Amino acid sequence: MTEHIPIHFYDESIEVLFDALPVHEKSPHCPNGFIWKGQTHRIVGSLSEWSDFTRRGKMANNMRPEHAAAASTRGSLNVGRFYFRVKADSGQIFEIYYDRAMKGVDRRKGEWFLYRELE
């Protein structure tokens, strides 16, 4: 397995492109591309995928232990991130993620981010 070393950290919002929309928008599959700073990056390969359902901040202690254990494997309302390490048509390798958390009343669906670029 090739080790990819981070070379740039961004953690900036992106718009994603899907050829077929996810069945469940809060549990998405790897997108087919993304737009960042006006440039379109087509994804030519998904190198790995993982999820993180860690409860952060105030939400870390607002659930009974037995419910928290179940939520740690499948997530709960507005908690969780889906990560994708992808290869773009430019040859660059990026990690992107979907954060399920609501960002406000007008942004209930969560948001996609370009996390970092890897070597």
GROMACS elastic network, one bead per residue, 0.5 to 0.9 nm:
[ bonds ]
;  ai    aj funct       b0    kb
    3   119     6  0.86699   500
    4    93     6  0.84599   500
    4   118     6  0.56147   500
    4   119     6  0.54435   500
    5   117     6  0.85838   500
    5   118     6  0.53225   500
    5   119     6  0.51866   500
    6     9     6  0.72740   500
    6   116     6  0.67565   500
    6   117     6  0.59393   500
    6   119     6  0.60763   500
    7   116     6  0.75921   500
    7   117     6  0.58802   500
    7   118     6  0.53735   500
    7   119     6  0.60155   500
    8   115     6  0.88189   500
    8   116     6  0.55422   500
    8   117     6  0.51217   500
    8   118     6  0.69958   500
    8   119     6  0.89450   500
    9    12     6  0.89847   500
    9   114     6  0.85983   500
    9   115     6  0.62586   500
    9   117     6  0.65340   500
    9   118     6  0.89106   500
   10    13     6  0.89389   500
   10   113     6  0.85416   500
   10   114     6  0.63203   500
   10   115     6  0.54083   500
   10   116     6  0.53381   500
   10   117     6  0.78995   500
   11    96     6  0.85177   500
   11   113     6  0.58674   500
   11   114     6  0.53284   500
   11   116     6  0.66108   500
   12    36     6  0.83586   500
   12   112     6  0.84451   500
   12   113     6  0.52895   500
   12   114     6  0.53586   500
   12   115     6  0.67270   500
   12   116     6  0.89327   500
   13    36     6  0.76932   500
   13   111     6  0.71838   500
   13   112     6  0.58634   500
   13   114     6  0.62836   500
   13   115     6  0.87828   500
   14    34     6  0.65305   500
   14    35     6  0.58460   500
   14    36     6  0.52800   500
   14    37     6  0.80145   500
   14    96     6  0.88421   500
   14   111     6  0.80274   500
   14   112     6  0.56357   500
   14   113     6  0.52713   500
   14   114     6  0.62283   500
   15    33     6  0.86656   500
   15    34     6  0.54946   500
   15    35     6  0.51478   500
   15    36     6  0.68787   500
   15   111     6  0.85197   500
   15   112     6  0.66894   500
   15   113     6  0.81323   500
   16    31     6  0.63048   500
   16    32     6  0.76101   500
   16    33     6  0.58281   500
   16    35     6  0.62563   500
   16    36     6  0.88897   500
   16   112     6  0.71093   500
   17    20     6  0.89250   500
   17    21     6  0.86938   500
   17    31     6  0.57958   500
   17    32     6  0.55602   500
   17    34     6  0.54147   500
   17    35     6  0.77469   500
   17    42     6  0.84266   500
   18    21     6  0.55689   500
   18    22     6  0.79621   500
   18    30     6  0.83012   500
   18    31     6  0.50947   500
   18    32     6  0.51258   500
   18    33     6  0.69005   500
   18    34     6  0.87216   500
   19    31     6  0.78148   500
   19    32     6  0.63681   500
   19    33     6  0.89287   500
   20    23     6  0.87882   500
   20    31     6  0.87471   500
   20    32     6  0.88052   500
   21    24     6  0.85346   500
   21    25     6  0.77869   500
   21    28     6  0.83477   500
   21    29     6  0.87146   500
   21    31     6  0.86354   500
   22    25     6  0.54746   500
   22    26     6  0.85395   500
   22    27     6  0.75483   500
   22    28     6  0.53225   500
   22    29     6  0.62632   500
   22    30     6  0.89554   500
   22    31     6  0.88515   500
   23    27     6  0.81333   500
   23    28     6  0.76108   500
   23    29     6  0.89194   500
   24    27     6  0.53544   500
   24    28     6  0.63436   500
   25    28     6  0.54308   500
   25    29     6  0.88134   500
   25   109     6  0.77483   500
   26    78     6  0.83988   500
   26    98     6  0.82862   500
   26    99     6  0.85511   500
   26   100     6  0.60195   500
   26   109     6  0.71492   500
   26   110     6  0.74565   500
   27    81     6  0.88611   500
   27    82     6  0.74485   500
   27    98     6  0.86141   500
   27   100     6  0.82777   500
   28    31     6  0.79687   500
   28    82     6  0.75093   500
   28    98     6  0.77994   500
   29    49     6  0.89419   500
   29    82     6  0.85173   500
   29    84     6  0.87926   500
   30    33     6  0.87198   500
   30    43     6  0.88948   500
   30    46     6  0.70727   500
   30    49     6  0.79927   500
   30    83     6  0.86016   500
   30    84     6  0.64862   500
   30    86     6  0.85077   500
   31    34     6  0.74334   500
   31    43     6  0.74081   500
   31    84     6  0.88632   500
   32    41     6  0.87786   500
   32    42     6  0.60908   500
   32    43     6  0.51400   500
   32    44     6  0.75708   500
   32    45     6  0.87786   500
   33    40     6  0.70641   500
   33    41     6  0.54212   500
   33    44     6  0.83546   500
   33    88     6  0.78398   500
   34    39     6  0.82761   500
   34    40     6  0.58013   500
   34    41     6  0.53569   500
   34    42     6  0.65847   500
   34    43     6  0.77713   500
   34   114     6  0.88691   500
   35    38     6  0.60413   500
   35    39     6  0.54045   500
   35    41     6  0.61448   500
   35    42     6  0.87023   500
   36    39     6  0.53927   500
   36    40     6  0.65866   500
   36    41     6  0.77246   500
   36   114     6  0.79477   500
   37    40     6  0.85099   500
   41    88     6  0.59156   500
   41    89     6  0.65701   500
   41    90     6  0.74070   500
   42    87     6  0.85339   500
   42    88     6  0.54901   500
   42    89     6  0.54578   500
   42    90     6  0.81643   500
   43    46     6  0.74229   500
   43    86     6  0.64448   500
   43    87     6  0.57791   500
   43    89     6  0.60514   500
   44    86     6  0.75992   500
   44    87     6  0.57683   500
   44    88     6  0.54830   500
   44    89     6  0.57132   500
   44    91     6  0.88110   500
   45    85     6  0.87265   500
   45    86     6  0.56893   500
   45    87     6  0.51015   500
   45    88     6  0.71133   500
   45    89     6  0.87185   500
   46    49     6  0.75193   500
   46    84     6  0.69188   500
   46    85     6  0.61286   500
   46    87     6  0.64449   500
   47    84     6  0.75215   500
   47    85     6  0.53274   500
   47    86     6  0.53508   500
   47    87     6  0.70104   500
   47    93     6  0.88678   500
   48    83     6  0.82490   500
   48    84     6  0.58988   500
   48    85     6  0.51623   500
   48    86     6  0.72099   500
   49    82     6  0.74228   500
   49    83     6  0.55869   500
   49    85     6  0.63514   500
   49    86     6  0.88233   500
   50    81     6  0.85487   500
   50    82     6  0.60438   500
   50    83     6  0.52769   500
   50    84     6  0.67568   500
   50    85     6  0.89227   500
   51    73     6  0.89938   500
   51    74     6  0.89876   500
   51    80     6  0.71437   500
   51    81     6  0.56006   500
   51    83     6  0.58078   500
   51    84     6  0.87841   500
   51    97     6  0.89742   500
   52    55     6  0.89835   500
   52    72     6  0.79887   500
   52    73     6  0.83787   500
   52    75     6  0.81805   500
   52    79     6  0.88643   500
   52    80     6  0.55669   500
   52    81     6  0.52572   500
   52    82     6  0.65867   500
   52    83     6  0.79569   500
   53    71     6  0.71030   500
   53    72     6  0.52147   500
   53    73     6  0.66663   500
   53    74     6  0.68866   500
   53    75     6  0.50513   500
   53    76     6  0.78681   500
   53    79     6  0.61619   500
   53    81     6  0.63749   500
   53    82     6  0.86611   500
   54    60     6  0.77717   500
   54    71     6  0.85457   500
   54    72     6  0.62058   500
   54    75     6  0.80110   500
   54    79     6  0.73927   500
   54    80     6  0.64825   500
   54    81     6  0.85373   500
   55    58     6  0.82805   500
   55    59     6  0.55667   500
   55    61     6  0.80913   500
   55    68     6  0.85870   500
   55    71     6  0.87915   500
   55    72     6  0.78815   500
   55    75     6  0.87128   500
   55    79     6  0.64242   500
   55    80     6  0.75033   500
   56    59     6  0.55908   500
   56    61     6  0.86693   500
   56    79     6  0.84096   500
   57    60     6  0.56226   500
   57    61     6  0.81947   500
   58    61     6  0.63539   500
   58    62     6  0.70106   500
   59    62     6  0.52867   500
   59    63     6  0.76750   500
   59    79     6  0.86395   500
   60    63     6  0.75541   500
   60    68     6  0.87508   500
   61    64     6  0.80257   500
   61    65     6  0.89215   500
   61    68     6  0.88380   500
   62    68     6  0.88103   500
   63    66     6  0.82744   500
   63    67     6  0.63628   500
   63    68     6  0.57583   500
   64    67     6  0.54043   500
   64    68     6  0.60419   500
   64    69     6  0.87058   500
   65    69     6  0.61437   500
   65    70     6  0.88182   500
   66    69     6  0.52609   500
   66    70     6  0.66867   500
   66    71     6  0.88303   500
   67    70     6  0.52568   500
   67    71     6  0.61448   500
   67    72     6  0.86320   500
   68    72     6  0.60586   500
   68    76     6  0.89268   500
   69    72     6  0.52814   500
   69    73     6  0.72114   500
   70    73     6  0.57485   500
   70    74     6  0.67520   500
   70    75     6  0.78192   500
   70    76     6  0.88922   500
   71    74     6  0.52387   500
   71    76     6  0.55086   500
   71    79     6  0.87635   500
   72    75     6  0.57225   500
   72    76     6  0.81831   500
   72    80     6  0.88204   500
   74    80     6  0.84651   500
   75    78     6  0.80889   500
   75    79     6  0.58319   500
   75    80     6  0.56881   500
   75    81     6  0.88077   500
   76    79     6  0.53546   500
   76    80     6  0.73733   500
   77    80     6  0.84626   500
   77   100     6  0.80501   500
   77   101     6  0.80270   500
   78    99     6  0.81991   500
   78   102     6  0.61186   500
   78   108     6  0.86849   500
   78   109     6  0.86397   500
   78   110     6  0.76474   500
   79    99     6  0.77586   500
   79   100     6  0.57335   500
   79   101     6  0.56580   500
   79   102     6  0.88988   500
   80    98     6  0.83676   500
   80    99     6  0.62209   500
   80   100     6  0.55905   500
   80   101     6  0.72203   500
   81    97     6  0.64177   500
   81    98     6  0.54187   500
   81   100     6  0.60393   500
   81   101     6  0.84029   500
   82    96     6  0.84353   500
   82    97     6  0.53345   500
   82    98     6  0.51455   500
   82    99     6  0.67920   500
   82   100     6  0.82605   500
   83    95     6  0.69010   500
   83    96     6  0.58533   500
   83    98     6  0.66068   500
   83    99     6  0.88484   500
   84    94     6  0.81437   500
   84    95     6  0.55711   500
   84    96     6  0.53739   500
   84    97     6  0.60377   500
   84    98     6  0.87036   500
   85    93     6  0.70489   500
   85    94     6  0.57346   500
   85    96     6  0.65290   500
   85    97     6  0.87206   500
   86    92     6  0.83784   500
   86    93     6  0.56359   500
   86    94     6  0.54076   500
   86    95     6  0.62142   500
   86    96     6  0.76976   500
   87    90     6  0.80406   500
   87    91     6  0.62024   500
   87    92     6  0.58138   500
   87    94     6  0.64482   500
   87    95     6  0.88982   500
   88    91     6  0.54026   500
   88    92     6  0.54162   500
   88    93     6  0.62542   500
   88    94     6  0.75019   500
   89    92     6  0.73598   500
   90    93     6  0.87350   500
   92   117     6  0.73011   500
   92   118     6  0.74982   500
   92   119     6  0.78220   500
   93   116     6  0.86839   500
   93   117     6  0.58322   500
   93   118     6  0.53439   500
   93   119     6  0.68981   500
   94   114     6  0.73646   500
   94   115     6  0.74656   500
   94   116     6  0.57455   500
   94   118     6  0.58213   500
   94   119     6  0.89254   500
   95   113     6  0.87251   500
   95   114     6  0.63657   500
   95   115     6  0.54488   500
   95   116     6  0.53828   500
   95   117     6  0.63663   500
   95   118     6  0.75801   500
   96   112     6  0.72410   500
   96   113     6  0.55690   500
   96   115     6  0.51694   500
   96   116     6  0.71707   500
   97   111     6  0.84259   500
   97   112     6  0.56888   500
   97   113     6  0.53549   500
   97   114     6  0.66561   500
   97   115     6  0.67980   500
   98   110     6  0.70975   500
   98   111     6  0.57272   500
   98   113     6  0.63688   500
   99   102     6  0.84040   500
   99   110     6  0.55132   500
   99   111     6  0.53866   500
   99   112     6  0.62164   500
   99   113     6  0.77150   500
  100   108     6  0.86466   500
  100   109     6  0.68467   500
  100   111     6  0.67210   500
  100   112     6  0.87728   500
  101   108     6  0.76002   500
  101   109     6  0.75762   500
  101   110     6  0.50954   500
  101   111     6  0.75818   500
  102   105     6  0.76126   500
  102   106     6  0.87755   500
  102   107     6  0.60017   500
  102   109     6  0.61515   500
  102   110     6  0.51051   500
  102   111     6  0.79867   500
  103   106     6  0.78267   500
  103   107     6  0.52984   500
  103   108     6  0.63524   500
  103   109     6  0.82205   500
  103   110     6  0.66594   500
  103   111     6  0.79173   500
  104   108     6  0.61953   500
  105   108     6  0.60182   500
  106   109     6  0.88121   500
  107   110     6  0.66592   500
  107   111     6  0.81260   500
  108   111     6  0.87874   500
  114   117     6  0.82415   500
